[in-house]
Amino acid sequence: MSVYRITYGGIVLSILCALILSTAPLSAQNDEDQSSRQVTLRWNPVNGAIAYLIQIRNADEEIITDERIQTTTFERQLEPGTYNYRVAAVNRFDRPGQWSNWLTLTVRTTSRPRITEFEPPEEHNPGEAEQRLIIKGKNFLEQTKCFLVLPGQVRQEVRTEYIDSSTLAVWVPSRVLRDGNYDVLIQNPRGLERRETGAVAIKDNRVEVPEDKRRPARDDEEEGETEGPDERTPSEFSGSWESLLPGVPSFQRGQTTAGTLWGVGFWGLGLLSGLEAQAASITRAEYNRTPYAQIFNSPLLLYYWTSNGVPTSFIAEWAVIVEQQRLKAEADFVEHRNRHYALAGLSVAAWVSHFIIENDDRFESTHLVPGVSFFKRGQGARGGAWVGAMVAVLGGIIVERQKTNESFRSYRRLDRNIVISPIFQAYALTRNNSTLEYLAYNGLRGRYIADETYSEYTLHRNNVNMLTGALAMVYLMQVVDATMSAPDPSPGPAPVDSDTIETSASNRNLDNHFEGNVPFMIAPLPADDSDPTYQGMQWSFAF
């Protein structure tokens, strides 16, 4: 266990630097003589800091940069190689904080990958989900990706194991990919890629490499040769439609655990949501089917009771019992309904998360705003169609919502009238008084109108629910369309001699960062000028 201690005294300036250094990807110039490249380092500002100190040393541990700067961005021309760098913050009393640990920065060129040989998988075991294919060539990196492309149908990224700069191991999920002859696409950062047509054949869950593809013939491999025009079809650049089905892409990549978790997360939540909706429906139906619920909602059946000598006290007692049953059934119904809504919401959230993660190279925040991404691409008609569809559905919701409120208010006005109460009507029908008979008649008529009004209210309410669901569906379809139709995230082929800067320090957090087994921590800045040695209280950070 490594422990890093920091001492400080007096009233400390509470600055725990959470510097996040990242190296911005920069396009290098076409310098064929391997001249220096400009690298940019950025970090988050530190509260209370007035300046920053930065040091860079080369592989010989010679300090080549030792500067004080006022900004959180530093640019430097560096030749390809390995460097170390560190940063310290300066407080308002012009006292520097403790230096960070040295971090490694690797500047190197990235070239187009080359393919020289395919080694077919060894003997296939029918129970294996994946088969290991060895690809040999040049200019492979740890960030190199491999895709299997079935022209016009599938473009599937597969699991890639970097062995060295000339060897890649590719795991082909033969059990989930359809049969066919696949192109192999090897891609380095910044879209530098190489494609071999029909290099892999999948048939009956077996992966084969045709004899004529095991050693691809390349006449254009001379360094500096520029690739011809991009011959890939747009359909191959479309997003993976399998990403619409949570779990399927993970299974295709052979990631069984991830696929199972996504499947259980989405499909399981959806199933539970459906079961809760069914339970709510059953709860309401069972209450409505109970004999006493039917009796106490029917003045004619109540009249039958009273006219056959059933005591009024008995009827009143059962009226209370039925009301208690109704309240319990209503509480159960609301509970099941709320669970249904909550589980449905979680299921939708799982689906959206899966879709965004699987399409993280295509998804943009503008896709969440209807039509914006299409207008930015110059596809005004397409964006306008989506916006128009959503506005039309929203207009329908507003109209139906207004009708729902009106019918509900009408029903409540009628329902509060004692004349239409089934118990009052039954009482009136047992008396031979013309006034009571008149009231009973109007009560029955009022009950009929109230029931009709409630049916109308239910119809409009259901329309609102369906239109709301339709609006959500149209919105999600708009997001899917905007994402799947986005331009391919990788730029087109670039000349072989077009280089880029790569760094091993990308996205590193300087707070509690490890370089090997050494924890990386920035000390708090001294709070005043009287205690530059940080004496006093100790902070221990155990890792």
Rosetta blueprint (number, residue, H / E / L):
1 M L
2 S L
3 V E
4 Y E
5 R E
6 I E
7 T E
8 Y E
9 G L
10 G L
11 I L
12 V L
13 L L
14 S L
15 I L
16 L L
17 C L
18 A L
19 L L
20 I E
21 L E
22 S E
23 T E
24 A L
25 P L
26 L L
27 S E
28 A L
29 Q L
30 N L
31 D L
32 E L
33 D L
34 Q L
35 S L
36 S L
37 R E
38 Q E
39 V E
40 T E
41 L E
42 R E
43 W L
44 N L
45 P L
46 V L
47 N L
48 G L
49 A L
50 I L
51 A E
52 Y E
53 L E
54 I E
55 Q E
56 I E
57 R E
58 N L
59 A L
60 D L
61 E L
62 E L
63 I E
64 I E
65 T E
66 D E
67 E E
68 R E
69 I E
70 Q L
71 T L
72 T L
73 T E
74 F E
75 E E
76 R E
77 Q E
78 L E
79 E L
80 P L
81 G E
82 T E
83 Y E
84 N E
85 Y E
86 R E
87 V E
88 A E
89 A E
90 V E
91 N L
92 R L
93 F L
94 D L
95 R L
96 P E
97 G L
98 Q L
99 W L
100 S L
101 N L
102 W L
103 L E
104 T E
105 L E
106 T E
107 V E
108 R E
109 T L
110 T L
111 S L
112 R L
113 P L
114 R E
115 I E
116 T E
117 E E
118 F E
119 E E
120 P L
121 P L
122 E L
123 E L
124 H L
125 N L
126 P L
127 G L
128 E L
129 A L
130 E L
131 Q E
132 R E
133 L E
134 I E
135 I E
136 K E
137 G E
138 K E
139 N L
140 F L
141 L L
142 E L
143 Q L
144 T L
145 K E
146 C E
147 F E
148 L E
149 V E
150 L E
151 P L
152 G L
153 Q L
154 V E
155 R E
156 Q E
157 E E
158 V E
159 R E
160 T E
161 E E
162 Y E
163 I E
164 D E
165 S L
166 S L
167 T E
168 L E
169 A E
170 V E
171 W E
172 V E
173 P L
174 S L
175 R L
176 V L
177 L L
178 R L
179 D L
180 G E
181 N E
182 Y E
183 D E
184 V E
185 L E
186 I E
187 Q E
188 N L
189 P H
190 R H
191 G H
192 L L
193 E E
194 R E
195 R E
196 E E
197 T E
198 G E
199 A E
200 V E
201 A E
202 I E
203 K E
204 D L
205 N L
206 R E
207 V E
208 E E
209 V L
210 P L
211 E H
212 D H
213 K H
214 R L
215 R L
216 P L
217 A L
218 R L
219 D L
220 D L
221 E L
222 E L
223 E L
224 G L
225 E L
226 T L
227 E L
228 G L
229 P L
230 D L
231 E L
232 R L
233 T L
234 P H
235 S H
236 E H
237 F H
238 S L
239 G L
240 S L
241 W H
242 E H
243 S H
244 L H
245 L L
246 P L
247 G L
248 V H
249 P H
250 S H
251 F H
252 Q H
253 R L
254 G L
255 Q L
256 T H
257 T H
258 A H
259 G H
260 T H
261 L H
262 W H
263 G H
264 V H
265 G H
266 F H
267 W H
268 G H
269 L H
270 G H
271 L H
272 L H
273 S H
274 G H
275 L H
276 E H
277 A H
278 Q H
279 A H
280 A H
281 S H
282 I H
283 T H
284 R H
285 A H
286 E H
287 Y H
288 N H
289 R H
290 T L
291 P H
292 Y H
293 A H
294 Q H
295 I H
296 F L
297 N L
298 S L
299 P H
300 L H
301 L H
302 L H
303 Y H
304 Y H
305 W H
306 T H
307 S H
308 N L
309 G L
310 V L
311 P L
312 T H
313 S H
314 F H
315 I H
316 A H
317 E H
318 W H
319 A H
320 V H
321 I H
322 V H
323 E H
324 Q H
325 Q H
326 R H
327 L H
328 K H
329 A H
330 E H
331 A H
332 D H
333 F H
334 V H
335 E H
336 H H
337 R H
338 N H
339 R H
340 H H
341 Y H
342 A H
343 L H
344 A H
345 G H
346 L H
347 S H
348 V H
349 A H
350 A H
351 W H
352 V H
353 S H
354 H H
355 F H
356 I H
357 I H
358 E H
359 N L
360 D L
361 D L
362 R L
363 F L
364 E L
365 S H
366 T H
367 H H
368 L H
369 V L
370 P L
371 G L
372 V H
373 S H
374 F H
375 F H
376 K H
377 R L
378 G L
379 Q L
380 G H
381 A H
382 R H
383 G H
384 G H
385 A H
386 W H
387 V H
388 G H
389 A H
390 M H
391 V H
392 A H
393 V H
394 L H
395 G H
396 G H
397 I H
398 I H
399 V H
400 E H
401 R H
402 Q H
403 K H
404 T H
405 N H
406 E H
407 S H
408 F H
409 R H
410 S H
411 Y H
412 R H
413 R H
414 L H
415 D H
416 R L
417 N L
418 I H
419 V H
420 I H
421 S L
422 P H
423 I H
424 F H
425 Q H
426 A H
427 Y H
428 A H
429 L H
430 T L
431 R L
432 N L
433 N L
434 S H
435 T H
436 L H
437 E H
438 Y H
439 L H
440 A H
441 Y H
442 N H
443 G H
444 L H
445 R H
446 G H
447 R H
448 Y H
449 I H
450 A H
451 D H
452 E H
453 T H
454 Y H
455 S H
456 E H
457 Y H
458 T H
459 L H
460 H H
461 R H
462 N H
463 N H
464 V H
465 N H
466 M H
467 L H
468 T H
469 G H
470 A H
471 L H
472 A H
473 M H
474 V H
475 Y H
476 L H
477 M H
478 Q H
479 V H
480 V H
481 D H
482 A H
483 T H
484 M H
485 S L
486 A L
487 P L
488 D L
489 P L
490 S L
491 P L
492 G L
493 P L
494 A L
495 P L
496 V L
497 D L
498 S L
499 D L
500 T E
501 I L
502 E E
503 T L
504 S L
505 A L
506 S L
507 N L
508 R E
509 N E
510 L L
511 D L
512 N L
513 H E
514 F E
515 E E
516 G L
517 N L
518 V E
519 P E
520 F E
521 M L
522 I L
523 A L
524 P L
525 L L
526 P L
527 A L
528 D L
529 D L
530 S L
531 D L
532 P L
533 T L
534 Y L
535 Q L
536 G L
537 M E
538 Q E
539 W E
540 S E
541 F E
542 A E
543 F L
